[in-house]
Structures are given as C-alpha cells and as structure tokens.
C-alpha cells in the first residue's frame, strides 16, 4: 500500500512519512502540483495526502485533475490556513478528511489507514463483489459522502440514524453497516415500527411473558433479544407511539429490556440503527417525539440523497436492476445510451424504489433486447402522474415533461408554454367558477389576452365553472 504525500515543508513531510511508514505504508513524496500529476499518471496510490499551498499553486484548486486521474482515490487535505473558507473548500472537493495545522500526527496516520480501508468497502458498497443483498450502487458525489459515513461507523457500535425520503434505500444502509461491520456474524433484525399496532409494539420489541395480556398464551422473545449480538434496525422510528418511545429510551440507556408482564431485567448487546423519512425536529416541538430519544438515536446521522439529486447514478442503477430482473427470471435486457439519458431526466418521486419497479416493468414489457429511447417513451407515458412528475416541484415537472414529450428543436418554448398555461388557466378558472374577469385579475393579465389564449388552447370556461 502506497501513499502519495504532497508537502513543501520538509520538516512536516519527514514527520508524516515516519508515522505512515510505521503503519506499514510506502510513502512517495513530492512538493509540487506538477510532480503530483506526473506521479499519478505513472502509478496508482492507495491514498493522497496533500497540503493546500504548494510551491506551484493551490492544491485544492487542482483536485479535479486528481479526480480525473483516479476517481476513487481517497484524499486527505492539510492546511496551515485555518479559515472557514479553506475548510469549506476542502469539504466541497469530497476529501475524505481535512486537517488544519497543527494536527495530531497519530490521528493523521489512523485516518490514512481508515481512508485506504474505505476504498475496499466502497467497492463492496457499489456492488463490486458485494453480497447480493447490498445493492448500494452509485458513484455520484452525494453517494460517495454516504459511503464515507458508512465506513466510519464499521469499526464501532455507535448508534446511527438514517434519514431520507421513502424509497431511497435506508434499510440497505443498515444492512451494509451490519454485514460489513464487526457484528456481521450476529443476527440482523429489522422492525418497521409503523406497521405494528400501537398496543402490540412493546410486546414486539421487548417480548412478553405467558399470560401478560389476553392472547398471550406463551412466552414471546422480543426483537431486542432476537438481535442480541447483532444489529437491530428500527425503521420509521418517527411513527413510534410515545409510550413505546419511553420504553425504548430506557432500554437504550440501560442496555437491558424487561418483557411485558415480566419482572427480570434481561441484558442485551445490540447495535441500533434507526431510520425515518420524517423531520423529527417539528415533531419534538409538537411533543409527539421525545427530544431525549432523538439525541440518543442521532449519534451518527447519515442522510440519503433523493434520486433527483444523484441523477448521474441512474444509468448504473438501471443496469443493476435489469441484471437483477434477469436473475429473477425476466427477459435479459440492455439499455441504449439515449434510453439511459432519458431515464436520467425523470424526477423519480418514489426514488430508487420507483426506478426499480419501473425497470422490472420495462424488462417484462419490452419486445427488444436493447431498449432505446423510442421504445422507452410509451412505457414512461403509462407511469401515473403522481410518479412521473411532482406538481409541487416545477423543475422536476419540466424535466419530466421534456423527457416524455421530446418536442422538436425550434418548438420547445411554444410547446412548453402551452403545456404550462393549460393547467394554470384551468386551475384559476376553477377557483373563480369560470369568471374570466376575476381569473384575469388573479393571473395579472389582460382579460382579452386571457380570452384569446383560452380560445387558442381550446379551454371552455363554462365547463370549468361546473
């Protein structure tokens, strides 16, 4: 394992080299951007440790050249310019870690070791040799940030709170933390707290004794005990009843549970990963979620980006799902480049789950082995409007409209304007009960202009009044 160290302060370079060599790394040193780029072109490194101010320029400003030479290379940035601007710039590059000078040399060495190990983990997370149950596919910057966070919790048992919209893959993150971490040989138990009736959730989590309540005909071991030695995944934690929240907090604080109807405290050794698609802060303010439980769960937050923020990953995800579909007995299909580009322009309100379901449907319905944009369009048009376009998100709606309709060059503006005006005029006319004068006032346009556009668009105000 080799590390490229770019540092123009010789005394610091010597100290860092000694620390890294003590960790078993081969260290290659240089003091300039030009020399760095030459070395990256000649060989591969396990990690890059670089200062910001070098003999021939700004190390951060040229990180894009490092990414071009080796996209997956972990980068650790050092800087004597301990300003907020430098910290933000370093973070924006997607660097694995940023160390303001002076720093703890042992901590730097440990971070380099962690960064090198993260490359193997990221390859597994991205599906390259990963277990089939961990299809965390993606090389976009938002997903790289997720992968970095996952790698940082694999060697410890800190509680993790996974945040994100429905369908982003929160349970997959929990499974990855379990299967790649130090509890991989223990059980992984998942509980959807929103799917359990409020009166039964304590029994499900903590178990119950025989005769504890009507219907308790035998002792039941709860999820905490079932997950002993492994990981307990609490999904939709924001929907947990308040009484169960109190019991859960006590279990987390004490490391033990008491079955419903029981007297004995049972010690349990579990790692907790919780997830929610809700914003818990307003719930805390409203008194529907315990603040102390929130802070107990939110030790390490991992936020999963919605699919619309990682559109670069859609082609890879689509190919991954086509391969999965083929393994499950559906016809083996491939996507053309124009079809992949068209998929990337869709809003995917249901996120990765919606994309997966669409790809399976596409594999089933397509008549060609290679699916192009022309054959993709009709299937996209069949997607319910609630899935294809988010009417609360104008940007997503426009992208969805362009992807489905594909107006010819030179007509895009007029076609888009007409497509936008029709639902706008119809909505306002419904509000005004078909009164064109009031509708024009609401819209802020001349009544004659409105009347002319209604005629051109074929909209009948009288029908909307009903």
C-alpha positions in Angstrom: 0.0 0.0 0.0 1.5 3.3 -1.1 0.6 6.9 -0.1 1.4 10.0 -2.2 2.4 12.8 0.1 2.5 16.3 -1.4 4.1 18.7 1.1 6.5 21.5 0.6 7.5 21.8 4.2 10.3 19.3 4.6 10.2 19.0 8.4 6.5 18.2 8.3 6.9 15.8 5.4 9.6 13.9 7.3 7.4 13.5 10.4 4.4 12.4 8.3 6.5 9.9 6.4 7.8 8.3 9.5 4.3 8.0 11.0 2.9 6.4 7.8 5.8 4.1 7.4 5.3 2.9 10.9 1.8 2.0 9.8 3.2 -0.2 7.0 2.7 2.3 4.1 5.2 3.1 1.4 5.4 6.9 1.1 6.2 8.7 -2.1 6.9 12.4 -1.5 6.8 15.5 -3.7 6.3 19.2 -3.2 4.5 20.4 -6.3 1.4 20.0 -8.3 3.3 19.2 -11.5 5.2 16.4 -9.8 2.0 15.2 -8.2 0.2 14.9 -11.5 3.2 13.1 -13.1 3.3 10.5 -10.3 -0.5 10.0 -10.5 -0.1 9.4 -14.3 2.7 6.8 -13.8 1.3 4.7 -11.0 -1.7 4.1 -8.6 -1.7 5.0 -5.0 -3.8 3.9 -2.1 -4.3 7.5 -0.8 -3.2 11.1 -1.3 -2.2 13.4 1.5 -1.7 16.9 0.2 -1.1 20.4 1.6 -3.1 23.3 0.2 -0.3 25.9 -0.5 2.3 24.2 -2.7 5.4 25.6 -4.5 3.5 26.0 -7.8 -0.1 26.7 -6.8 -3.2 25.8 -4.8 -3.6 22.1 -4.0 -7.4 22.4 -3.5 -8.0 24.2 -6.8 -6.4 21.4 -8.8 -8.1 18.5 -7.1 -10.2 18.0 -10.2 -7.1 16.8 -12.0 -6.5 14.2 -9.3 -10.1 13.0 -9.6 -9.7 12.7 -13.4 -6.5 10.6 -12.9 -8.0 8.4 -10.2 -11.7 9.0 -9.4 -11.7 6.7 -6.4 -8.5 7.9 -4.7 -9.1 8.9 -1.0 -7.8 12.5 -0.5 -6.7 13.9 2.9 -6.1 17.7 2.9 -3.7 19.5 5.2 -3.6 23.3 5.6 -1.9 26.0 7.7 -4.7 28.4 6.6 -7.1 27.6 9.3 -10.0 29.6 7.9 -13.7 28.7 7.4 -13.2 29.3 3.7 -10.4 26.7 3.5 -12.4 24.1 5.5 -15.4 24.6 3.2 -13.3 24.4 0.0 -11.7 21.2 1.3 -15.1 19.7 2.1 -16.5 20.7 -1.3 -13.8 18.6 -3.0 -15.2 15.5 -1.4 -12.0 15.0 0.5 -12.0 12.1 3.0 -10.8 14.3 5.8 -9.4 17.8 6.4 -6.7 18.5 9.0 -5.9 22.1 10.0 -2.3 22.6 11.2 -1.0 21.8 13.7 -2.6 18.4 13.9 -2.1 15.1 15.8 0.3 13.0 13.7 -1.1 9.7 15.1 -4.6 10.8 14.3 -3.5 11.6 10.7 -1.9 8.1 10.4 -5.1 6.4 11.7 -7.2 8.5 9.2 -5.0 7.4 6.3 -5.4 3.8 7.4 -9.2 4.3 7.5 -9.2 6.0 4.1 -7.3 3.2 2.5 -9.7 0.7 4.0 -12.7 2.7 2.8 -11.8 2.0 -0.8 -12.4 -1.7 -0.4 -15.6 -1.0 1.5 -16.8 1.4 -1.2 -16.1 -1.2 -3.9 -18.3 -3.6 -2.0 -21.0 -1.0 -1.4 -21.1 -0.2 -5.1 -21.8 -3.8 -6.0 -18.3 -4.9 -7.0 -18.2 -8.2 -5.2 -20.7 -7.2 -2.6 -23.3 -9.6 -1.2 -26.4 -9.6 -3.4 -28.4 -8.0 -0.5 -26.4 -4.8 -0.6 -27.1 -3.2 -4.0 -25.9 0.3 -2.9 -25.0 1.4 -6.4 -23.6 4.9 -7.1 -20.5 6.9 -7.8 -22.1 10.3 -7.6 -20.7 12.8 -5.1 -23.8 12.5 -2.8 -23.4 8.8 -2.6 -19.7 9.0 -2.0 -20.5 11.1 1.0 -22.8 8.3 2.2 -20.2 5.7 1.6 -17.6 7.7 3.6 -20.0 7.9 6.6 -20.7 4.2 6.4 -17.0 3.4 6.5 -16.6 5.5 9.6 -19.1 3.5 11.7 -18.0 0.0 10.7 -15.3 -0.3 13.5 -17.5 0.9 16.3 -21.0 0.4 17.7 -22.2 4.0 17.6 -26.0 4.4 17.1 -26.8 5.5 13.6 -29.9 7.5 12.4 -30.5 7.1 8.7 -32.6 10.0 7.2 -34.1 10.2 3.8 -37.2 10.2 1.7 -39.2 7.0 1.2 -37.6 4.7 -1.4 -34.0 6.0 -1.0 -32.7 2.7 0.4 -32.4 3.3 4.2 -32.7 -0.4 5.1 -29.9 -1.1 2.6 -27.6 1.2 4.5 -28.5 -0.5 7.8 -27.7 -3.9 6.2 -24.4 -2.6 4.8 -23.4 -1.3 8.3 -24.2 -4.8 9.7 -22.8 -7.0 7.0 -19.5 -5.0 6.6 -19.0 -4.3 10.3 -17.8 -6.2 13.2 -21.2 -7.6 14.0 -21.6 -9.4 10.7 -21.7 -12.8 12.4 -24.6 -11.8 14.6 -28.3 -11.5 13.6 -29.8 -8.6 11.6 -33.3 -7.9 12.8 -35.5 -5.3 11.0 -38.6 -3.9 12.6 -41.0 -1.5 10.8 -42.4 0.3 13.8 -45.1 2.0 11.6 -46.5 -1.4 10.7 -47.1 -2.7 14.2 -50.3 -1.7 16.1 -49.6 0.7 19.0 -50.8 -1.7 21.6 -48.5 -4.5 20.4 -45.3 -2.6 19.7 -43.9 -3.1 23.2 -44.5 -6.8 23.0 -42.8 -6.9 19.6 -39.7 -5.0 20.8 -39.3 -6.3 24.3 -41.3 -9.6 24.3 -43.9 -10.7 26.8 -44.5 -13.4 29.4 -47.2 -16.0 29.2 -50.5 -14.5 30.5 -49.2 -10.9 30.3 -52.4 -9.9 28.4 -55.3 -11.6 26.7 -54.0 -13.8 23.9 -50.5 -14.2 25.4 -50.7 -18.0 25.5 -46.9 -18.4 25.6 -43.7 -16.6 26.3 -42.6 -14.4 23.4 -39.0 -13.3 22.8 -38.9 -9.7 21.5 -36.8 -8.1 18.7 -34.2 -6.8 21.2 -33.4 -10.3 22.4 -33.6 -11.8 18.9 -30.9 -9.3 17.8 -28.6 -10.0 20.7 -25.0 -9.9 19.4 -26.1 -8.3 16.2 -27.9 -5.3 14.8 -31.5 -4.1 15.4 -32.9 -1.9 12.6 -35.8 0.3 13.7 -37.5 1.6 10.6 -39.9 4.5 10.6 -38.9 5.5 14.1 -40.8 8.7 13.8 -44.1 6.8 13.8 -43.5 5.1 17.2 -46.1 5.7 19.9 -45.0 8.0 22.8 -45.3 5.2 25.4 -43.1 2.9 23.3 -40.6 5.7 22.9 -40.2 5.9 26.7 -39.6 2.2 27.0 -37.1 2.3 24.0 -35.2 5.2 25.6 -34.9 3.2 28.9 -33.7 0.1 27.0 -31.0 2.2 25.2 -29.9 3.8 28.4 -29.7 0.7 30.5 -28.7 -1.9 27.8 -31.4 -4.2 29.1 -35.1 -4.9 28.5 -38.0 -6.2 30.5 -40.6 -8.3 28.9 -44.2 -7.2 29.1 -45.6 -8.8 32.3 -42.1 -9.8 33.4 -40.0 -8.7 36.4 -36.5 -9.6 35.4 -34.1 -7.2 33.5 -32.6 -9.0 30.6 -29.2 -7.7 29.4 -28.9 -7.3 25.6 -26.0 -6.5 23.4 -27.3 -4.9 20.2 -26.3 -2.1 17.8 -29.1 0.2 17.0 -29.7 1.6 13.5 -32.8 3.7 13.2 -34.4 5.3 10.2 -37.1 7.8 9.3 -38.5 9.7 6.4 -39.9 12.4 8.7 -38.4 15.6 10.0 -38.2 14.8 13.7 -37.4 18.4 14.9 -41.0 19.7 14.3 -42.3 16.6 16.0 -40.2 17.3 19.0 -41.6 20.9 19.1 -45.1 19.5 18.8 -44.5 17.0 21.7 -45.0 13.9 19.5 -41.4 12.7 19.6 -39.1 12.6 22.7 -36.2 15.0 22.5 -34.0 12.9 24.7 -34.7 9.8 22.5 -33.8 11.9 19.4 -30.4 12.7 20.8 -29.9 9.1 21.9 -30.5 7.9 18.3 -28.9 10.8 16.4 -25.3 10.0 17.4 -24.2 9.5 13.8 -26.7 10.8 11.2 -26.5 9.5 7.6 -28.6 11.4 5.1 -29.5 9.5 1.9 -30.0 11.8 -1.1 -33.1 11.6 -3.2 -32.6 10.1 -6.6 -33.2 13.5 -8.3 -30.0 14.7 -6.6 -27.9 11.9 -7.9 -29.1 11.6 -11.5 -25.6 10.5 -12.6 -26.3 7.2 -10.8 -29.5 6.4 -12.7 -27.9 4.6 -15.7 -25.8 2.4 -13.3 -28.9 1.7 -11.2 -31.0 0.9 -14.2 -28.4 -1.6 -15.5 -28.2 -3.1 -12.0 -31.9 -3.6 -11.8 -32.0 -5.1 -15.3 -29.4 -7.7 -14.2 -31.5 -8.4 -11.0 -34.6 -8.8 -13.1 -32.8 -11.3 -15.4 -31.7 -13.3 -12.3 -35.3 -13.5 -11.2 -36.5 -15.0 -14.5 -37.4 -11.9 -16.5 -36.0 -11.5 -20.0 -32.5 -10.2 -20.2 -32.5 -6.6 -21.5 -30.0 -3.8 -22.1 -30.3 0.0 -22.3 -29.1 2.1 -25.1 -27.3 5.4 -24.2 -30.2 7.6 -25.3 -32.6 5.5 -23.1 -30.3 5.9 -20.1 -30.1 9.7 -20.7 -33.9 9.8 -20.9 -34.3 7.9 -17.6 -31.8 10.3 -16.0 -34.1 13.3 -16.9 -37.1 11.8 -15.0 -37.9 13.1 -11.5 -38.5 9.7 -9.8 -40.6 10.9 -6.9 -40.5 7.4 -5.5 -36.7 7.4 -5.7 -34.8 4.2 -6.1 -37.8 2.0 -5.3 -39.8 3.6 -8.1 -36.9 3.3 -10.5 -36.5 -0.4 -9.6 -40.2 -1.2 -10.1 -40.2 0.7 -13.5 -37.1 -1.2 -14.7 -38.8 -4.5 -13.8 -41.9 -3.5 -15.7 -39.7 -2.4 -18.6 -37.9 -5.7 -18.7 -41.3 -7.5 -18.8 -43.0 -5.4 -21.4 -40.1 -4.6 -23.8 -40.1 -6.5 -27.1 -36.4 -5.8 -27.9 -33.3 -7.0 -26.2 -31.8 -3.5 -26.4 -34.2 -0.8 -25.1 -33.8 2.6 -26.8 -35.4 5.9 -26.0 -38.2 5.4 -28.6 -39.4 2.2 -27.0 -38.9 3.7 -23.5 -41.2 6.7 -24.1 -44.5 4.8 -24.3 -43.8 2.9 -21.0 -42.8 6.2 -19.3 -46.1 7.7 -20.5 -48.0 5.0 -18.7 -46.5 5.9 -15.4 -49.2 7.6 -13.2 -48.8 11.3 -13.0 -48.2 11.1 -9.3 -45.0 9.1 -10.0 -43.8 10.8 -13.2 -44.0 14.4 -12.2 -44.1 16.2 -8.9 -46.6 19.1 -9.3 -45.1 20.8 -6.3 -41.7 20.7 -7.9 -41.7 22.8 -11.1 -38.2 21.9 -12.0 -38.9 18.2 -11.8 -42.2 18.6 -13.7 -40.4 20.4 -16.6 -37.7 17.8 -16.8 -40.4 15.1 -16.8 -42.4 16.8 -19.5 -39.3 17.3 -21.7 -38.3 13.6 -21.3 -41.8 12.3 -22.2 -42.8 14.7 -25.0 -39.4 15.4 -26.6 -40.6 18.4 -28.7 -38.6 19.0 -31.9 -36.0 21.7 -32.0 -37.3 25.2 -32.5 -40.7 24.4 -30.9 -39.7 23.8 -27.3 -40.6 27.2 -25.9 -44.1 27.4 -27.6 -44.9 23.8 -26.7 -43.8 24.2 -23.1 -45.6 27.5 -22.7 -48.9 25.9 -23.9 -48.4 22.9 -21.7 -47.8 25.2 -18.7 -50.6 27.6 -19.5 -53.4 25.0 -19.8 -53.2 23.5 -16.2 -52.6 27.0 -14.9 -55.6 28.6 -16.6 -57.8 25.7 -15.8 -56.9 25.8 -12.1 -57.5 29.5 -11.8 -60.8 29.3 -13.7 -62.0 26.6 -11.3 -61.2 28.9 -8.4 -63.2 31.7 -10.0 -66.1 29.5 -11.0 -65.3 30.2 -14.7 -65.4 34.0 -14.3 -62.8 35.2 -16.8 -62.6 38.8 -15.4 -61.7 37.6 -12.0 -59.4 34.9 -13.4 -57.5 37.6 -15.4 -57.2 39.7 -12.2 -55.8 36.7 -10.3 -53.3 36.0 -13.1 -52.4 39.7 -13.6 -53.0 39.7 -17.3 -55.5 41.5 -19.6 -58.9 39.9 -19.9 -58.7 40.0 -23.7 -55.3 38.3 -23.6 -56.8 35.5 -21.4 -59.8 35.1 -23.7 -57.5 34.8 -26.7 -55.3 32.2 -25.1 -58.3 30.2 -23.9 -59.7 30.1 -27.4 -56.3 29.0 -28.8 -55.9 26.3 -26.2 -59.5 25.1 -26.6 -60.4 25.7 -23.0 -64.1 26.2 -22.2 -64.5 28.3 -19.0 -68.2 27.3 -18.7 -67.2 23.6 -18.2 -64.7 24.5 -15.6 -67.3 26.5 -13.7 -69.2 23.2 -13.1 
